[in-house]
Amino acid sequence: MMSTEFKVIQPTTTVYCPERGEGWTLTGITDINEKTSVMFNGKRFTVDAREVVEILLPNQLARAEQ
């Protein structure tokens, strides 16, 4: 089980989604249970903070290491 403890995610943090490509957070994330806005290809999406923290951010970190 993932811990609910995490560092605050700053606005403009780069994330990656296989379907939508590279994007960035428009708002900071301070709680795992909140919603946040993420910009992909000039389009704003509202996503769960949990998706950003557990999926989109690790995806981007993995891409950056390649």
N, C-alpha and C positions, 0 to 999 in steps of 0.2 A: 504493500500500500504506500502510495506517495504521501510524504509529509505535507501538511498544509503550510509549513513554514517555508518562506522563500524571500529572496531579496525583492525590494520594490523594483518593478519594471518601469523604466523611464519612458516618457513620450519619445517618439522617433526611434525606438528600438527596432532594428531590422528583424523580420521574421520570414519564414518560408513555408508555403503551402504547395504541395505537388499540383493541385488543381488550379490554384489561382496565381501561382508564381511568388516572386519576392514581394514583400510588402513591409509596412512599418506601422507601429502603434501610433495613434493620434492622441491618445490619452495615457497617462501613467496608470499602473495597476498596483493597488495597495492591498487587495484582498482577493483570494482565490475564487470566491463566490460571486464576484461582481461581473458585469458586462463591460466590454471595452470596445473602442472603435479601432479598426485596422483598415488601412488604405492599401488596396491592391489594384494596380493598373488604373489609377485615377478614380476608382470607385470605392466608396466607403462601405465597410461591412461591420455589423455589430456581432461580436463573438463573445463567447464565455471566456473569462480570464483563465479558467482552467485549461481551455484548448490552447491558448497562447503559451502558458507556462509549461504544459506537459507535452505539447506536440509541435507547435509552430516555432517556438524558440529553439528547442533541441534540433529540429530540422535545419534551421539556419546555422547553428553552431557546427553541425556535422558537415554541411556544405562548405563552410569556411575552412575546415581542416583539410579538405581535399586539395 
